[in-house]
Amino acid sequence: MAAIPEQDAPAPAKLLAKGTGTTGTLGVPRRRSGGRGTGRRAAPVAGRRRDALVAWLFILPALVGFLLFVAYPTLRGVYLSFTDFHVLTPPKWVGLANFRELISDGVFWHSLGVTVYFVVLSVVFGILVSLVTAVILHRLTRSTVIRGLILLPFLISGVVAALVWAWMLDPQLGIVNIVIHRLTGHRILFLGTGGWAIPSIAMISVWKSMGYNAVLIFAGLQTIPEQVYEAGRLDGASETQMFRRLTVPLLRPILVMVVVLQMIGSFQVFDLVQVTTQGGPANASNVLQMYIYRKAFGEFDFGYAATMSLALFVMLMAITFLQLRIARANESDLG
């Protein structure tokens, strides 16, 4: 049989016959070291590093502020809660002595009871008023001017709001007592009697926070599809029934968030009490924050004040966790 000439050989035979070179077996090009492939791989890595550096530069101011004004004071406060510290002398480690004193401190428990009373009034009435206001805004009007007017009290400083209401509730010159006197012939010492002090301060707190909470709930109402209400009307449900069985369940995540925020803010009330009653009369409005303030800046017992602050922090964490667990805030009936 005659030999097949090289030029007439099949393509695979030619490829196998070429041996070494720039192509390998079956003509597959060999990957060169240090070629364009390495540069293409290095470019995305360098880009990611540059993006990470830019991100850290943007985060750095907030991170520094958090470490200086949140993390360090928190850790310092936890440490001081286990010490006897009176500013002019260095902290002296006393272990759990402050906590044992806290358990037997009658004023602390009285202040905690007053605070809980204030929280219940401000949260319950505040959420009800905010919910009704948000529903009215959603169902009757979409005016941005009205929304801005409702949000306005939240933008006012707590000190200014307390001063204005203290003047309005004044037993002699306050406009509220002038109206009450003309209607009933009597005047009410809203901020001067033990029975009216906390309800009056709670009313001021509700007025101040109502606009912000209403806007949050209003935003939640806009996420509810209109088809849900149309289906309810077709089934013959009234507005009251749709509010109770459709609106409230579908607003559960928003309502839980608003309740948690309102509760935390109410436990930390200080400015309203300091301006209006200063804890009086006869400690009737001596909330926990007022007692902590007096211990720290009145008696300079910063160690014991830090202990009460830590106890309040733990209570707020526990209440928030239990509330989120019970209400299942991460679930929505829209799913």
N, C-alpha and C positions, 0 to 999 in steps of 0.2 A: 504494500500500500504506500502510495507516495506521501511524503511529508507535507503537511499543511504549511504554506508560507506564513511568515509572521504577520504580514499585512492583512492576510485573509483569516487570521485566527479570530475566534470569537472574542467579544469584548471582555468577558471574565478572564480569559487566558491572558490577554494583554495586561489587565490590571494586576494579575498575580505575578506576571513576569517582570514588572517594573521594580519590584523589591522595595528598596528604601527611597525616600525622597520627601516631598512635601505632603504626599498622600500616603495613607496606610493601606491596610488590607481592604480590598473592594473599593478602593478609591476614596475612602472617607477622610476628609481633611483632618490633619492633626491639630490639636489645640496648642497654640504657641504660648509659652510662658511670658508674662509681662505684656500681653497684647491688649486689644481693646476690651476684652471680656473683664479683665481685672479692673479697669478704669470704670466700666459701667457698674460693677458691683460696689466699688468704693464710693461712687457719687451719692447713692441713696443713704449710705451710712453717714457720710459727712453732712448731708442735708438734715438727717434726723438729729444729729448732735447739735447742729446750729439751731434747729427749731427748739430743742430742749433747753439750750442756753437762753434763748429769747424768752421762753416760757418762765424759766426760773427768775429772769430779770423782772418780769411783770409780777410774779408772785412774791418776790423778795420783800417789798414794802409791807404788804399785808402780813406776811409771815413774821417779820420783825415786830410789827405792832402786836400781833397775837402773842408772841413769846414774851414781850415786855409788859403788856398791859392785861393779859388774860392768864397765860400759863404760869408765869412767875408769881404774880399775886395770889393765884389759887394755891400753888404749892407752898408759898410762904404762909398763907392763912392756915393751911392744914398743919404746918409745923407749929405755928404759934398757938393753935388750939390745945396743944399738949404742953404748954409752957405757962409760967407766971411772968407776964410781961407788962410793965408799966411805963414804957417809953424811955424814962430817964435811966433805967437800969437795964442791963442786958437780959435777954430771955433766960429763964431758969426752967429746966426740964422738970415737970411734975407728973408726967405720965397721964393717968386717967383721973387725976384729982379734979380737974375742971368738969369732967363728965359726971362724976359723983355729986359735985355741987349742983350741977344742972338738974339732976333728977330730983333733988330735994328743994329746989328753988321754987317757991310758991308764985313769985312774981312772973317767972318765966311761963309757968303753966297758965296763969291768968292771961298773960299777953297772947299766948298761943290760942286760947279760947276766944279772945276778942278778935284775933286775926281770922280764925276759922269762921266766926259769925259774919265778919265783913266779907270774906271770900264767898260764902254761900249767897249772901244778898246780892253782891255785885255780879257774880257769875250767872245766877238764875235769872235775875231781872235783866241783866245786860244781854244775855243770849236771846231771851224772849223778845225784847224790844228790837234788837238788831235783826232777828229773823223776820219779824212782822214788817219792819222798815224795808228790808231787802225784797220781800215778796211784793210789797206795794210798788216799789220802784220797778220791779220786773214786769208786773202785770198791768200797771196803769200808766207809767211814764218812762221814757228813755232819755229825758232831758239831762244833758251833762251839767247844766247850771244847778239843777236840784241836787244832783250827786255831789257836786263840789260844795254846796252849802251844808249837806249832811256830813261830809268828811271834815269840814272846817274845824269843829271842836277838837278833833284829834291832833290837829296841827298847832293848837295853842299850847303853850307851856303849862305844865301842871301847876306851877306856882301862880301863874296868872289866872288860870281857871279857879283855883282855890280862893284867891283874893276876891275875884268877882262874885263868886257864890257866897263868900263870907259877908260881903256887903249886902247882897240881895237877901240873905237870911237874917240880917241883923234885926233884933227884936223891936227896935225903935224906928230906924230909918230904912230898913230893907223893904223893897217893893213887895216881896212875897208876904211879909207880915202885915204890910199895909192893906193888901187885898184880903188877907184872912181876917184882919180886924174889922174891916167893913162888912164882911159877910157873916161873921160869927160874933163879933164883939170881943174876941180874945186874941192874945198873941202867943206864939209858940217859940220857946227857946230851943231852936233846932240844934244849935251847937253848944248849948249851955246846960243841958240836962243829960243824965246818963242814958235814959231811954231813947233819946232822939239823936245822940251824937253819931253813933255808928251808922244807923240808917241814913242820916243826912250825908255823911261822907260817902257812903255807898251810892247814893243817888248822884252825887257829883261825879263819881267814878264811872257810873253807867252813862251819864251824859257825855263825858269826855271820850270814852272808848266806843260808843255806839256807832259812830260814823265809820270808823275803820273796820269794825266787825261786819257792819252791814255791807260794805264794799266787798269784803271777802266772800260773804254768803251770796251776794249778787253775782259775783264771778262764777260761783258754783252753780247757781241757777241757770246761767247761760249755757252750761254744758249738758243740761237735760234736754233731750230731743223733744221737739214740739209734738211729734207723733205719739209720745206717751200720753200727753194730755188729751189729744184728739181721740185716742182709744178709750180713755176714761170717760169722755163725754158721750161717746157712742154707747158705752155700757150704762149710761144714766147716772154717773157719779156727779155729786155736787162739788162746788169749789172747796168746801170744807173737807169733804171726803178725799178729794184729790190731794189736798194739802197734807192731810194726815197719813194717807196710805201711799202716796206717790212722791211728793216733794221731800218730806222729811226723811224717808228711807234712802232716797237717791242722794240726799245731801249729807249722808252720814260721815264720809271722810272729811268734808269741809267743816262740818259742825264739830267733830272731834278735835280738829286742829284749832278752831276758834276757841273751844272750851279750854283746851290745854294752855293756849297763849293767855287767855283771860285769867285763868287760875294762877299761872305763874306771876303775871303782872299784879294780881290782887294780893298775893302773898308778900310781894315786895313793896307794897304801898308805904310811902313815907312822906312825900312832899305834900299831899293833900292833908294829912294829919298834922304835920308840923306847922303848916300855915293856918289851919282853921282852929284846931283845939289844943295842939301841943300835947296830946295824950290825955287831956282832961275831959270832963271834970271828974276828979277823984279816980284817975286811971281808967275811966270808962271807955276811952278810945286809945288806950296805951297798947298799940299793936306791937308785934314782935320787932319790927324794924326800928320803932321808936326806942324800945328797951335796949336793943343792941347799940343804937346810937348813943344813948345816955351812958351805957357802960363804957363804951370806947372813948368818947370825947367829953363826957362829963366826969366820970370817975377814973379815966385813963387806964382802965383794966382791959387792955387789948387782948390778953390771953383768953379771958372768959368770954369776951365779945366774939372772938374768933371761934370759940367752941359753939356758941349759939348759932353763928353763921353756918358752921359746918353741919350742925343738926338740922337747920332749915334746908340746906342744900340736899341732904340725904332724904328728908321728907318729900321735897319737891320731886326728886328723882323717882322715889317709890310711887308717889301718887300718879305721876305721868306714865310710868311703866304700866301700872295696874289699869289706868284708864284706857290706854291704847290696847291692852290685851282684852279687856272686857268689851270694848266697843268695836273691836276688829277694824281699826281705822284704815288698814291697808286693803280692805276689801270694799268693793263697790257693787251695788245692785245693778248697775248698768252693764256689768260683765255678763 
